[in-house]
Amino acid sequence: MLYWPRFRWRKGTIAIGDRVSMRYGVVIDALSGRVEIGNNVSLNGFAVLLGDGGIRIGNDGSQRKPQLCPSSMVSMIQPHP
């Protein structure tokens, strides 16, 4: 069974650029922060982005396309008082 990409934001925001490819199982959860994905980015299977402290994946800017490997996790969590 394939799992389609999931997007969640509570008090946060998600911004996705042009020509972004996402494989099955990708989860993007802004929590109360901001997740920003630039142009020409590839998110591979089961990559997880948790953006409470803010995440920015920039544009390609060169011949190399930014990629997150399968099953990778990127998390920026701010401590709560």
N, CA, C, O and CB atoms as a CASP TS submission, in Angstrom:
PFRMAT TS
TARGET T0000
AUTHOR 0000-0000-0000
METHOD Language model
MODEL 1
PARENT N/A
ATOM      1  N   MET     1       0.834  -1.169   0.000  1.00  0.00           N
ATOM      2  CA  MET     1       0.000   0.000   0.000  1.00  0.00           C
ATOM      3  C   MET     1       0.889   1.246   0.000  1.00  0.00           C
ATOM      4  O   MET     1       1.794   1.357   0.827  1.00  0.00           O
ATOM      5  CB  MET     1      -0.955  -0.010   1.212  1.00  0.00           C
ATOM      6  N   LEU     2       0.644   2.170  -0.905  1.00  0.00           N
ATOM      7  CA  LEU     2       1.404   3.408  -0.977  1.00  0.00           C
ATOM      8  C   LEU     2       0.717   4.491  -0.156  1.00  0.00           C
ATOM      9  O   LEU     2      -0.510   4.567  -0.109  1.00  0.00           O
ATOM     10  CB  LEU     2       1.568   3.861  -2.437  1.00  0.00           C
ATOM     11  N   TYR     3       1.514   5.316   0.481  1.00  0.00           N
ATOM     12  CA  TYR     3       0.992   6.420   1.264  1.00  0.00           C
ATOM     13  C   TYR     3       1.332   7.722   0.560  1.00  0.00           C
ATOM     14  O   TYR     3       2.503   8.004   0.305  1.00  0.00           O
ATOM     15  CB  TYR     3       1.559   6.402   2.704  1.00  0.00           C
ATOM     16  N   TRP     4       0.325   8.509   0.247  1.00  0.00           N
ATOM     17  CA  TRP     4       0.536   9.767  -0.446  1.00  0.00           C
ATOM     18  C   TRP     4       1.155  10.782   0.507  1.00  0.00           C
ATOM     19  O   TRP     4       1.032  10.633   1.723  1.00  0.00           O
ATOM     20  CB  TRP     4      -0.787  10.301  -1.025  1.00  0.00           C
ATOM     21  N   PRO     5       1.819  11.814  -0.019  1.00  0.00           N
ATOM     22  CA  PRO     5       2.383  12.846   0.857  1.00  0.00           C
ATOM     23  C   PRO     5       1.297  13.469   1.737  1.00  0.00           C
ATOM     24  O   PRO     5       0.157  13.646   1.308  1.00  0.00           O
ATOM     25  CB  PRO     5       3.080  13.939   0.022  1.00  0.00           C
ATOM     26  N   ARG     6       1.675  13.799   2.975  1.00  0.00           N
ATOM     27  CA  ARG     6       0.745  14.427   3.910  1.00  0.00           C
ATOM     28  C   ARG     6       1.300  15.769   4.357  1.00  0.00           C
ATOM     29  O   ARG     6       2.495  15.908   4.619  1.00  0.00           O
ATOM     30  CB  ARG     6       0.485  13.513   5.130  1.00  0.00           C
ATOM     31  N   PHE     7       0.415  16.755   4.440  1.00  0.00           N
ATOM     32  CA  PHE     7       0.789  18.097   4.869  1.00  0.00           C
ATOM     33  C   PHE     7      -0.073  18.466   6.066  1.00  0.00           C
ATOM     34  O   PHE     7      -1.289  18.280   6.050  1.00  0.00           O
ATOM     35  CB  PHE     7       0.622  19.137   3.712  1.00  0.00           C
ATOM     36  N   ARG     8       0.576  18.997   7.120  1.00  0.00           N
ATOM     37  CA  ARG     8      -0.170  19.450   8.294  1.00  0.00           C
ATOM     38  C   ARG     8       0.438  20.754   8.788  1.00  0.00           C
ATOM     39  O   ARG     8       1.658  20.920   8.801  1.00  0.00           O
ATOM     40  CB  ARG     8      -0.161  18.370   9.423  1.00  0.00           C
ATOM     41  N   TRP     9      -0.418  21.663   9.187  1.00  0.00           N
ATOM     42  CA  TRP     9       0.038  22.887   9.820  1.00  0.00           C
ATOM     43  C   TRP     9      -1.007  23.258  10.850  1.00  0.00           C
ATOM     44  O   TRP     9      -2.208  23.185  10.594  1.00  0.00           O
ATOM     45  CB  TRP     9       0.264  24.039   8.779  1.00  0.00           C
ATOM     46  N   ARG    10      -0.550  23.641  11.977  1.00  0.00           N
ATOM     47  CA  ARG    10      -1.448  24.038  13.058  1.00  0.00           C
ATOM     48  C   ARG    10      -1.472  25.554  13.094  1.00  0.00           C
ATOM     49  O   ARG    10      -2.409  26.178  12.596  1.00  0.00           O
ATOM     50  CB  ARG    10      -0.998  23.440  14.440  1.00  0.00           C
ATOM     51  N   LYS    11      -0.470  26.134  13.669  1.00  0.00           N
ATOM     52  CA  LYS    11      -0.341  27.592  13.662  1.00  0.00           C
ATOM     53  C   LYS    11       0.744  28.012  12.682  1.00  0.00           C
ATOM     54  O   LYS    11       1.000  29.206  12.521  1.00  0.00           O
ATOM     55  CB  LYS    11      -0.023  28.123  15.079  1.00  0.00           C
ATOM     56  N   GLY    12       1.376  27.063  12.033  1.00  0.00           N
ATOM     57  CA  GLY    12       2.487  27.341  11.125  1.00  0.00           C
ATOM     58  C   GLY    12       2.053  27.475   9.683  1.00  0.00           C
ATOM     59  O   GLY    12       0.863  27.458   9.369  1.00  0.00           O
ATOM     60  N   THR    13       3.051  27.612   8.798  1.00  0.00           N
ATOM     61  CA  THR    13       2.784  27.742   7.368  1.00  0.00           C
ATOM     62  C   THR    13       3.706  26.829   6.576  1.00  0.00           C
ATOM     63  O   THR    13       4.806  26.497   7.019  1.00  0.00           O
ATOM     64  CB  THR    13       2.954  29.202   6.911  1.00  0.00           C
ATOM     65  N   ILE    14       3.242  26.429   5.401  1.00  0.00           N
ATOM     66  CA  ILE    14       4.020  25.614   4.471  1.00  0.00           C
ATOM     67  C   ILE    14       4.021  26.331   3.129  1.00  0.00           C
ATOM     68  O   ILE    14       2.965  26.692   2.611  1.00  0.00           O
ATOM     69  CB  ILE    14       3.436  24.154   4.342  1.00  0.00           C
ATOM     70  N   ALA    15       5.218  26.538   2.564  1.00  0.00           N
ATOM     71  CA  ALA    15       5.364  27.151   1.240  1.00  0.00           C
ATOM     72  C   ALA    15       6.178  26.199   0.369  1.00  0.00           C
ATOM     73  O   ALA    15       7.265  25.769   0.756  1.00  0.00           O
ATOM     74  CB  ALA    15       6.053  28.567   1.331  1.00  0.00           C
ATOM     75  N   ILE    16       5.646  25.873  -0.811  1.00  0.00           N
ATOM     76  CA  ILE    16       6.308  24.915  -1.711  1.00  0.00           C
ATOM     77  C   ILE    16       6.512  25.586  -3.063  1.00  0.00           C
ATOM     78  O   ILE    16       5.578  26.141  -3.641  1.00  0.00           O
ATOM     79  CB  ILE    16       5.469  23.593  -1.865  1.00  0.00           C
ATOM     80  N   GLY    17       7.754  25.527  -3.561  1.00  0.00           N
ATOM     81  CA  GLY    17       8.115  26.156  -4.825  1.00  0.00           C
ATOM     82  C   GLY    17       7.657  25.358  -6.043  1.00  0.00           C
ATOM     83  O   GLY    17       6.848  24.436  -5.938  1.00  0.00           O
ATOM     84  N   ASP    18       8.190  25.734  -7.182  1.00  0.00           N
ATOM     85  CA  ASP    18       7.861  25.091  -8.459  1.00  0.00           C
ATOM     86  C   ASP    18       8.716  23.849  -8.681  1.00  0.00           C
ATOM     87  O   ASP    18       9.837  23.755  -8.181  1.00  0.00           O
ATOM     88  CB  ASP    18       8.051  26.075  -9.623  1.00  0.00           C
ATOM     89  N   ARG    19       8.177  22.910  -9.431  1.00  0.00           N
ATOM     90  CA  ARG    19       8.876  21.687  -9.843  1.00  0.00           C
ATOM     91  C   ARG    19       9.451  20.925  -8.649  1.00  0.00           C
ATOM     92  O   ARG    19      10.607  20.504  -8.679  1.00  0.00           O
ATOM     93  CB  ARG    19       9.996  22.030 -10.822  1.00  0.00           C
ATOM     94  N   VAL    20       8.656  20.750  -7.614  1.00  0.00           N
ATOM     95  CA  VAL    20       9.042  19.962  -6.447  1.00  0.00           C
ATOM     96  C   VAL    20       8.459  18.572  -6.610  1.00  0.00           C
ATOM     97  O   VAL    20       7.265  18.424  -6.873  1.00  0.00           O
ATOM     98  CB  VAL    20       8.556  20.626  -5.115  1.00  0.00           C
ATOM     99  N   SER    21       9.297  17.547  -6.455  1.00  0.00           N
ATOM    100  CA  SER    21       8.787  16.177  -6.556  1.00  0.00           C
ATOM    101  C   SER    21       8.806  15.530  -5.178  1.00  0.00           C
ATOM    102  O   SER    21       9.763  15.677  -4.418  1.00  0.00           O
ATOM    103  CB  SER    21       9.625  15.339  -7.566  1.00  0.00           C
ATOM    104  N   MET    22       7.728  14.811  -4.870  1.00  0.00           N
ATOM    105  CA  MET    22       7.606  14.126  -3.589  1.00  0.00           C
ATOM    106  C   MET    22       7.187  12.688  -3.852  1.00  0.00           C
ATOM    107  O   MET    22       6.276  12.421  -4.636  1.00  0.00           O
ATOM    108  CB  MET    22       6.585  14.846  -2.653  1.00  0.00           C
ATOM    109  N   ARG    23       7.864  11.779  -3.186  1.00  0.00           N
ATOM    110  CA  ARG    23       7.529  10.362  -3.287  1.00  0.00           C
ATOM    111  C   ARG    23       6.516  10.003  -2.214  1.00  0.00           C
ATOM    112  O   ARG    23       6.126  10.842  -1.402  1.00  0.00           O
ATOM    113  CB  ARG    23       8.793   9.483  -3.158  1.00  0.00           C
ATOM    114  N   TYR    24       6.107   8.770  -2.224  1.00  0.00           N
ATOM    115  CA  TYR    24       5.111   8.285  -1.272  1.00  0.00           C
ATOM    116  C   TYR    24       5.636   8.348   0.163  1.00  0.00           C
ATOM    117  O   TYR    24       6.832   8.194   0.410  1.00  0.00           O
ATOM    118  CB  TYR    24       4.702   6.852  -1.620  1.00  0.00           C
ATOM    119  N   GLY    25       4.719   8.577   1.098  1.00  0.00           N
ATOM    120  CA  GLY    25       5.054   8.555   2.514  1.00  0.00           C
ATOM    121  C   GLY    25       5.681   9.813   3.074  1.00  0.00           C
ATOM    122  O   GLY    25       6.028   9.834   4.255  1.00  0.00           O
ATOM    123  N   VAL    26       5.843  10.872   2.280  1.00  0.00           N
ATOM    124  CA  VAL    26       6.438  12.120   2.767  1.00  0.00           C
ATOM    125  C   VAL    26       5.461  12.795   3.737  1.00  0.00           C
ATOM    126  O   VAL    26       4.260  12.863   3.474  1.00  0.00           O
ATOM    127  CB  VAL    26       6.790  13.076   1.575  1.00  0.00           C
ATOM    128  N   VAL    27       5.989  13.291   4.856  1.00  0.00           N
ATOM    129  CA  VAL    27       5.178  14.025   5.831  1.00  0.00           C
ATOM    130  C   VAL    27       5.812  15.388   6.043  1.00  0.00           C
ATOM    131  O   VAL    27       7.000  15.479   6.353  1.00  0.00           O
ATOM    132  CB  VAL    27       5.058  13.245   7.186  1.00  0.00           C
ATOM    133  N   ILE    28       5.033  16.445   5.880  1.00  0.00           N
ATOM    134  CA  ILE    28       5.486  17.805   6.164  1.00  0.00           C
ATOM    135  C   ILE    28       4.527  18.373   7.197  1.00  0.00           C
ATOM    136  O   ILE    28       3.338  18.542   6.927  1.00  0.00           O
ATOM    137  CB  ILE    28       5.536  18.702   4.857  1.00  0.00           C
ATOM    138  N   ASP    29       5.051  18.666   8.385  1.00  0.00           N
ATOM    139  CA  ASP    29       4.242  19.199   9.482  1.00  0.00           C
ATOM    140  C   ASP    29       4.906  20.474   9.979  1.00  0.00           C
ATOM    141  O   ASP    29       5.987  20.423  10.565  1.00  0.00           O
ATOM    142  CB  ASP    29       4.083  18.154  10.644  1.00  0.00           C
ATOM    143  N   ALA    30       4.266  21.619   9.748  1.00  0.00           N
ATOM    144  CA  ALA    30       4.849  22.904  10.131  1.00  0.00           C
ATOM    145  C   ALA    30       4.752  23.164  11.627  1.00  0.00           C
ATOM    146  O   ALA    30       5.453  24.036  12.141  1.00  0.00           O
ATOM    147  CB  ALA    30       4.169  24.023   9.378  1.00  0.00           C
ATOM    148  N   LEU    31       3.906  22.435  12.336  1.00  0.00           N
ATOM    149  CA  LEU    31       3.672  22.673  13.764  1.00  0.00           C
ATOM    150  C   LEU    31       3.333  24.148  13.940  1.00  0.00           C
ATOM    151  O   LEU    31       2.340  24.605  13.373  1.00  0.00           O
ATOM    152  CB  LEU    31       4.926  22.270  14.633  1.00  0.00           C
ATOM    153  N   SER    32       4.114  24.911  14.701  1.00  0.00           N
ATOM    154  CA  SER    32       3.827  26.343  14.831  1.00  0.00           C
ATOM    155  C   SER    32       4.899  27.183  14.136  1.00  0.00           C
ATOM    156  O   SER    32       4.984  28.389  14.366  1.00  0.00           O
ATOM    157  CB  SER    32       3.729  26.736  16.315  1.00  0.00           C
ATOM    158  N   GLY    33       5.710  26.559  13.294  1.00  0.00           N
ATOM    159  CA  GLY    33       6.776  27.262  12.579  1.00  0.00           C
ATOM    160  C   GLY    33       6.464  27.406  11.103  1.00  0.00           C
ATOM    161  O   GLY    33       5.300  27.484  10.708  1.00  0.00           O
ATOM    162  N   ARG    34       7.505  27.441  10.294  1.00  0.00           N
ATOM    163  CA  ARG    34       7.362  27.588   8.843  1.00  0.00           C
ATOM    164  C   ARG    34       8.260  26.573   8.153  1.00  0.00           C
ATOM    165  O   ARG    34       9.430  26.423   8.503  1.00  0.00           O
ATOM    166  CB  ARG    34       7.712  29.036   8.382  1.00  0.00           C
ATOM    167  N   VAL    35       7.701  25.879   7.172  1.00  0.00           N
ATOM    168  CA  VAL    35       8.468  24.992   6.308  1.00  0.00           C
ATOM    169  C   VAL    35       8.442  25.609   4.918  1.00  0.00           C
ATOM    170  O   VAL    35       7.375  25.824   4.343  1.00  0.00           O
ATOM    171  CB  VAL    35       7.887  23.520   6.306  1.00  0.00           C
ATOM    172  N   GLU    36       9.625  25.893   4.382  1.00  0.00           N
ATOM    173  CA  GLU    36       9.737  26.506   3.065  1.00  0.00           C
ATOM    174  C   GLU    36      10.600  25.615   2.178  1.00  0.00           C
ATOM    175  O   GLU    36      11.753  25.327   2.500  1.00  0.00           O
ATOM    176  CB  GLU    36      10.335  27.942   3.162  1.00  0.00           C
ATOM    177  N   ILE    37      10.030  25.186   1.065  1.00  0.00           N
ATOM    178  CA  ILE    37      10.730  24.328   0.112  1.00  0.00           C
ATOM    179  C   ILE    37      10.855  25.103  -1.190  1.00  0.00           C
ATOM    180  O   ILE    37       9.854  25.528  -1.766  1.00  0.00           O
ATOM    181  CB  ILE    37       9.977  22.959  -0.104  1.00  0.00           C
ATOM    182  N   GLY    38      12.090  25.286  -1.654  1.00  0.00           N
ATOM    183  CA  GLY    38      12.346  26.075  -2.859  1.00  0.00           C
ATOM    184  C   GLY    38      12.008  25.323  -4.137  1.00  0.00           C
ATOM    185  O   GLY    38      11.345  24.287  -4.108  1.00  0.00           O
ATOM    186  N   ASN    39      12.470  25.857  -5.248  1.00  0.00           N
ATOM    187  CA  ASN    39      12.228  25.265  -6.570  1.00  0.00           C
ATOM    188  C   ASN    39      13.169  24.090  -6.832  1.00  0.00           C
ATOM    189  O   ASN    39      14.286  24.049  -6.316  1.00  0.00           O
ATOM    190  CB  ASN    39      12.396  26.327  -7.668  1.00  0.00           C
ATOM    191  N   ASN    40      12.712  23.153  -7.627  1.00  0.00           N
ATOM    192  CA  ASN    40      13.520  22.015  -8.094  1.00  0.00           C
ATOM    193  C   ASN    40      14.084  21.173  -6.956  1.00  0.00           C
ATOM    194  O   ASN    40      15.263  20.819  -6.973  1.00  0.00           O
ATOM    195  CB  ASN    40      14.657  22.514  -8.951  1.00  0.00           C
ATOM    196  N   VAL    41      13.258  20.851  -5.973  1.00  0.00           N
ATOM    197  CA  VAL    41      13.665  20.041  -4.822  1.00  0.00           C
ATOM    198  C   VAL    41      12.989  18.685  -4.922  1.00  0.00           C
ATOM    199  O   VAL    41      11.855  18.587  -5.391  1.00  0.00           O
ATOM    200  CB  VAL    41      13.306  20.745  -3.474  1.00  0.00           C
ATOM    201  N   SER    42      13.675  17.643  -4.484  1.00  0.00           N
ATOM    202  CA  SER    42      13.131  16.284  -4.481  1.00  0.00           C
ATOM    203  C   SER    42      13.086  15.745  -3.059  1.00  0.00           C
ATOM    204  O   SER    42      14.110  15.699  -2.378  1.00  0.00           O
ATOM    205  CB  SER    42      13.972  15.351  -5.384  1.00  0.00           C
ATOM    206  N   LEU    43      11.901  15.337  -2.608  1.00  0.00           N
ATOM    207  CA  LEU    43      11.728  14.688  -1.307  1.00  0.00           C
ATOM    208  C   LEU    43      11.410  13.225  -1.574  1.00  0.00           C
ATOM    209  O   LEU    43      10.367  12.905  -2.143  1.00  0.00           O
ATOM    210  CB  LEU    43      10.590  15.379  -0.452  1.00  0.00           C
ATOM    211  N   ASN    44      12.299  12.346  -1.167  1.00  0.00           N
ATOM    212  CA  ASN    44      12.133  10.930  -1.466  1.00  0.00           C
ATOM    213  C   ASN    44      11.295  10.215  -0.408  1.00  0.00           C
ATOM    214  O   ASN    44      10.918  10.812   0.600  1.00  0.00           O
ATOM    215  CB  ASN    44      13.490  10.264  -1.586  1.00  0.00           C
ATOM    216  N   GLY    45      11.008   8.941  -0.640  1.00  0.00           N
ATOM    217  CA  GLY    45      10.061   8.171   0.157  1.00  0.00           C
ATOM    218  C   GLY    45      10.260   8.254   1.660  1.00  0.00           C
ATOM    219  O   GLY    45      11.369   8.072   2.163  1.00  0.00           O
ATOM    220  N   PHE    46       9.180   8.528   2.369  1.00  0.00           N
ATOM    221  CA  PHE    46       9.110   8.554   3.836  1.00  0.00           C
ATOM    222  C   PHE    46       9.992   9.609   4.481  1.00  0.00           C
ATOM    223  O   PHE    46      10.350   9.467   5.650  1.00  0.00           O
ATOM    224  CB  PHE    46       9.485   7.218   4.376  1.00  0.00           C
ATOM    225  N   ALA    47      10.356  10.674   3.750  1.00  0.00           N
ATOM    226  CA  ALA    47      11.063  11.806   4.358  1.00  0.00           C
ATOM    227  C   ALA    47      10.077  12.559   5.246  1.00  0.00           C
ATOM    228  O   ALA    47       8.906  12.706   4.893  1.00  0.00           O
ATOM    229  CB  ALA    47      11.679  12.758   3.262  1.00  0.00           C
ATOM    230  N   VAL    48      10.548  13.034   6.398  1.00  0.00           N
ATOM    231  CA  VAL    48       9.701  13.742   7.361  1.00  0.00           C
ATOM    232  C   VAL    48      10.321  15.096   7.658  1.00  0.00           C
ATOM    233  O   VAL    48      11.503  15.183   7.991  1.00  0.00           O
ATOM    234  CB  VAL    48       9.522  12.918   8.671  1.00  0.00           C
ATOM    235  N   LEU    49       9.518  16.164   7.539  1.00  0.00           N
ATOM    236  CA  LEU    49       9.951  17.519   7.871  1.00  0.00           C
ATOM    237  C   LEU    49       9.064  18.029   8.995  1.00  0.00           C
ATOM    238  O   LEU    49       7.848  18.130   8.834  1.00  0.00           O
ATOM    239  CB  LEU    49       9.887  18.467   6.624  1.00  0.00           C
ATOM    240  N   LEU    50       9.674  18.353  10.145  1.00  0.00           N
ATOM    241  CA  LEU    50       8.951  18.914  11.289  1.00  0.00           C
ATOM    242  C   LEU    50       9.490  20.312  11.524  1.00  0.00           C
ATOM    243  O   LEU    50      10.647  20.468  11.915  1.00  0.00           O
ATOM    244  CB  LEU    50       9.104  18.017  12.576  1.00  0.00           C
ATOM    245  N   GLY    51       8.675  21.333  11.295  1.00  0.00           N
ATOM    246  CA  GLY    51       9.196  22.693  11.225  1.00  0.00           C
ATOM    247  C   GLY    51       8.867  23.625  12.356  1.00  0.00           C
ATOM    248  O   GLY    51       8.635  24.807  12.104  1.00  0.00           O
ATOM    249  N   ASP    52       8.833  23.170  13.575  1.00  0.00           N
ATOM    250  CA  ASP    52       8.478  24.054  14.683  1.00  0.00           C
ATOM    251  C   ASP    52       9.443  25.231  14.796  1.00  0.00           C
ATOM    252  O   ASP    52       9.010  26.350  15.073  1.00  0.00           O
ATOM    253  CB  ASP    52       8.456  23.273  15.993  1.00  0.00           C
ATOM    254  N   GLY    53      10.718  25.011  14.592  1.00  0.00           N
ATOM    255  CA  GLY    53      11.706  26.086  14.657  1.00  0.00           C
ATOM    256  C   GLY    53      12.001  26.699  13.304  1.00  0.00           C
ATOM    257  O   GLY    53      12.807  27.625  13.213  1.00  0.00           O
ATOM    258  N   GLY    54      11.367  26.206  12.252  1.00  0.00           N
ATOM    259  CA  GLY    54      11.557  26.725  10.899  1.00  0.00           C
ATOM    260  C   GLY    54      12.542  25.891  10.093  1.00  0.00           C
ATOM    261  O   GLY    54      13.643  25.595  10.556  1.00  0.00           O
ATOM    262  N   ILE    55      12.140  25.516   8.888  1.00  0.00           N
ATOM    263  CA  ILE    55      12.999  24.759   7.966  1.00  0.00           C
ATOM    264  C   ILE    55      12.936  25.448   6.614  1.00  0.00           C
ATOM    265  O   ILE    55      11.860  25.816   6.142  1.00  0.00           O
ATOM    266  CB  ILE    55      12.555  23.247   7.856  1.00  0.00           C
ATOM    267  N   ARG    56      14.092  25.617   5.999  1.00  0.00           N
ATOM    268  CA  ARG    56      14.151  26.175   4.647  1.00  0.00           C
ATOM    269  C   ARG    56      15.078  25.311   3.809  1.00  0.00           C
ATOM    270  O   ARG    56      16.257  25.158   4.126  1.00  0.00           O
ATOM    271  CB  ARG    56      14.638  27.661   4.663  1.00  0.00           C
ATOM    272  N   ILE    57      14.538  24.751   2.745  1.00  0.00           N
ATOM    273  CA  ILE    57      15.330  24.009   1.764  1.00  0.00           C
ATOM    274  C   ILE    57      15.358  24.895   0.527  1.00  0.00           C
ATOM    275  O   ILE    57      14.325  25.134  -0.098  1.00  0.00           O
ATOM    276  CB  ILE    57      14.722  22.554   1.454  1.00  0.00           C
ATOM    277  N   GLY    58      16.542  25.379   0.178  1.00  0.00           N
ATOM    278  CA  GLY    58      16.670  26.385  -0.867  1.00  0.00           C
ATOM    279  C   GLY    58      16.452  25.862  -2.275  1.00  0.00           C
ATOM    280  O   GLY    58      16.265  24.667  -2.501  1.00  0.00           O
ATOM    281  N   ASN    59      16.483  26.799  -3.214  1.00  0.00           N
ATOM    282  CA  ASN    59      16.375  26.472  -4.634  1.00  0.00           C
ATOM    283  C   ASN    59      17.608  25.715  -5.086  1.00  0.00           C
ATOM    284  O   ASN    59      18.620  25.667  -4.386  1.00  0.00           O
ATOM    285  CB  ASN    59      16.187  27.744  -5.479  1.00  0.00           C
ATOM    286  N   ASP    60      17.509  25.127  -6.264  1.00  0.00           N
ATOM    287  CA  ASP    60      18.652  24.359  -6.766  1.00  0.00           C
ATOM    288  C   ASP    60      19.886  25.234  -6.937  1.00  0.00           C
ATOM    289  O   ASP    60      20.975  24.840  -6.517  1.00  0.00           O
ATOM    290  CB  ASP    60      18.301  23.697  -8.095  1.00  0.00           C
ATOM    291  N   GLY    61      19.749  26.397  -7.533  1.00  0.00           N
ATOM    292  CA  GLY    61      20.853  27.348  -7.617  1.00  0.00           C
ATOM    293  C   GLY    61      22.028  26.904  -8.465  1.00  0.00           C
ATOM    294  O   GLY    61      22.915  27.710  -8.747  1.00  0.00           O
ATOM    295  N   SER    62      22.062  25.655  -8.877  1.00  0.00           N
ATOM    296  CA  SER    62      23.147  25.139  -9.710  1.00  0.00           C
ATOM    297  C   SER    62      22.604  23.955 -10.508  1.00  0.00           C
ATOM    298  O   SER    62      21.391  23.803 -10.652  1.00  0.00           O
ATOM    299  CB  SER    62      24.392  24.718  -8.839  1.00  0.00           C
ATOM    300  N   GLN    63      23.484  23.139 -11.013  1.00  0.00           N
ATOM    301  CA  GLN    63      23.069  21.958 -11.763  1.00  0.00           C
ATOM    302  C   GLN    63      22.595  20.835 -10.842  1.00  0.00           C
ATOM    303  O   GLN    63      21.962  19.885 -11.304  1.00  0.00           O
ATOM    304  CB  GLN    63      24.214  21.465 -12.633  1.00  0.00           C
ATOM    305  N   ARG    64      22.893  20.931  -9.551  1.00  0.00           N
ATOM    306  CA  ARG    64      22.539  19.866  -8.609  1.00  0.00           C
ATOM    307  C   ARG    64      21.189  20.151  -7.970  1.00  0.00           C
ATOM    308  O   ARG    64      20.939  21.261  -7.500  1.00  0.00           O
ATOM    309  CB  ARG    64      23.621  19.716  -7.522  1.00  0.00           C
ATOM    310  N   LYS    65      20.340  19.170  -7.954  1.00  0.00           N
ATOM    311  CA  LYS    65      19.003  19.306  -7.387  1.00  0.00           C
ATOM    312  C   LYS    65      19.019  18.892  -5.920  1.00  0.00           C
ATOM    313  O   LYS    65      19.416  17.768  -5.614  1.00  0.00           O
ATOM    314  CB  LYS    65      17.982  18.459  -8.179  1.00  0.00           C
ATOM    315  N   PRO    66      18.592  19.779  -4.985  1.00  0.00           N
ATOM    316  CA  PRO    66      18.549  19.381  -3.573  1.00  0.00           C
ATOM    317  C   PRO    66      17.633  18.186  -3.367  1.00  0.00           C
ATOM    318  O   PRO    66      16.526  18.158  -3.906  1.00  0.00           O
ATOM    319  CB  PRO    66      18.086  20.549  -2.700  1.00  0.00           C
ATOM    320  N   GLN    67      18.075  17.200  -2.594  1.00  0.00           N
ATOM    321  CA  GLN    67      17.293  15.991  -2.352  1.00  0.00           C
ATOM    322  C   GLN    67      17.374  15.591  -0.892  1.00  0.00           C
ATOM    323  O   GLN    67      18.395  15.790  -0.235  1.00  0.00           O
ATOM    324  CB  GLN    67      17.776  14.844  -3.242  1.00  0.00           C
ATOM    325  N   LEU    68      16.287  15.027  -0.394  1.00  0.00           N
ATOM    326  CA  LEU    68      16.292  14.351   0.903  1.00  0.00           C
ATOM    327  C   LEU    68      16.215  12.869   0.614  1.00  0.00           C
ATOM    328  O   LEU    68      15.347  12.422  -0.135  1.00  0.00           O
ATOM    329  CB  LEU    68      15.102  14.826   1.829  1.00  0.00           C
ATOM    330  N   CYS    69      17.108  12.110   1.198  1.00  0.00           N
ATOM    331  CA  CYS    69      17.162  10.664   0.973  1.00  0.00           C
ATOM    332  C   CYS    69      15.937   9.975   1.574  1.00  0.00           C
ATOM    333  O   CYS    69      15.285  10.529   2.459  1.00  0.00           O
ATOM    334  CB  CYS    69      18.451  10.074   1.575  1.00  0.00           C
ATOM    335  N   PRO    70      15.619   8.759   1.093  1.00  0.00           N
ATOM    336  CA  PRO    70      14.491   8.021   1.663  1.00  0.00           C
ATOM    337  C   PRO    70      14.644   7.832   3.171  1.00  0.00           C
ATOM    338  O   PRO    70      15.742   7.592   3.673  1.00  0.00           O
ATOM    339  CB  PRO    70      14.353   6.662   0.981  1.00  0.00           C
ATOM    340  N   SER    71      13.543   7.943   3.867  1.00  0.00           N
ATOM    341  CA  SER    71      13.434   7.750   5.323  1.00  0.00           C
ATOM    342  C   SER    71      14.261   8.736   6.133  1.00  0.00           C
ATOM    343  O   SER    71      14.589   8.451   7.285  1.00  0.00           O
ATOM    344  CB  SER    71      13.852   6.355   5.681  1.00  0.00           C
ATOM    345  N   SER    72      14.610   9.893   5.565  1.00  0.00           N
ATOM    346  CA  SER    72      15.351  10.889   6.333  1.00  0.00           C
ATOM    347  C   SER    72      14.372  11.768   7.113  1.00  0.00           C
ATOM    348  O   SER    72      13.201  11.890   6.753  1.00  0.00           O
ATOM    349  CB  SER    72      16.242  11.755   5.399  1.00  0.00           C
ATOM    350  N   MET    73      14.875  12.373   8.186  1.00  0.00           N
ATOM    351  CA  MET    73      14.046  13.242   9.014  1.00  0.00           C
ATOM    352  C   MET    73      14.774  14.549   9.253  1.00  0.00           C
ATOM    353  O   MET    73      15.947  14.551   9.627  1.00  0.00           O
ATOM    354  CB  MET    73      13.691  12.563  10.355  1.00  0.00           C
ATOM    355  N   VAL    74      14.080  15.674   9.039  1.00  0.00           N
ATOM    356  CA  VAL    74      14.616  17.003   9.305  1.00  0.00           C
ATOM    357  C   VAL    74      13.698  17.639  10.334  1.00  0.00           C
ATOM    358  O   VAL    74      12.486  17.718  10.137  1.00  0.00           O
ATOM    359  CB  VAL    74      14.718  17.878   7.991  1.00  0.00           C
ATOM    360  N   SER    75      14.286  18.090  11.430  1.00  0.00           N
ATOM    361  CA  SER    75      13.468  18.621  12.509  1.00  0.00           C
ATOM    362  C   SER    75      14.144  19.830  13.126  1.00  0.00           C
ATOM    363  O   SER    75      15.329  19.788  13.457  1.00  0.00           O
ATOM    364  CB  SER    75      13.207  17.549  13.574  1.00  0.00           C
ATOM    365  N   MET    76      13.393  20.899  13.278  1.00  0.00           N
ATOM    366  CA  MET    76      13.846  22.079  14.001  1.00  0.00           C
ATOM    367  C   MET    76      12.801  22.359  15.056  1.00  0.00           C
ATOM    368  O   MET    76      11.764  22.955  14.767  1.00  0.00           O
ATOM    369  CB  MET    76      14.060  23.317  13.049  1.00  0.00           C
ATOM    370  N   ILE    77      13.063  21.938  16.260  1.00  0.00           N
ATOM    371  CA  ILE    77      12.091  22.068  17.337  1.00  0.00           C
ATOM    372  C   ILE    77      12.561  23.154  18.310  1.00  0.00           C
ATOM    373  O   ILE    77      13.681  23.104  18.819  1.00  0.00           O
ATOM    374  CB  ILE    77      11.893  20.707  18.073  1.00  0.00           C
ATOM    375  N   GLN    78      11.703  24.119  18.557  1.00  0.00           N
ATOM    376  CA  GLN    78      12.004  25.160  19.522  1.00  0.00           C
ATOM    377  C   GLN    78      11.583  24.679  20.906  1.00  0.00           C
ATOM    378  O   GLN    78      10.509  24.096  21.054  1.00  0.00           O
ATOM    379  CB  GLN    78      11.294  26.491  19.150  1.00  0.00           C
ATOM    380  N   PRO    79      12.407  24.914  21.915  1.00  0.00           N
ATOM    381  CA  PRO    79      11.989  24.560  23.266  1.00  0.00           C
ATOM    382  C   PRO    79      10.843  25.446  23.720  1.00  0.00           C
ATOM    383  O   PRO    79      10.849  26.652  23.469  1.00  0.00           O
ATOM    384  CB  PRO    79      13.163  24.671  24.242  1.00  0.00           C
ATOM    385  N   HIS    80       9.886  24.870  24.370  1.00  0.00           N
ATOM    386  CA  HIS    80       8.738  25.632  24.872  1.00  0.00           C
ATOM    387  C   HIS    80       8.981  25.994  26.328  1.00  0.00           C
ATOM    388  O   HIS    80       9.439  25.158  27.108  1.00  0.00           O
ATOM    389  CB  HIS    80       7.413  24.825  24.720  1.00  0.00           C
ATOM    390  N   PRO    81       8.678  27.237  26.700  1.00  0.00           N
ATOM    391  CA  PRO    81       8.934  27.679  28.081  1.00  0.00           C
ATOM    392  C   PRO    81       8.066  26.945  29.092  1.00  0.00           C
ATOM    393  O   PRO    81       8.162  27.203  30.291  1.00  0.00           O
ATOM    394  CB  PRO    81       8.696  29.178  28.205  1.00  0.00           C
TER
END
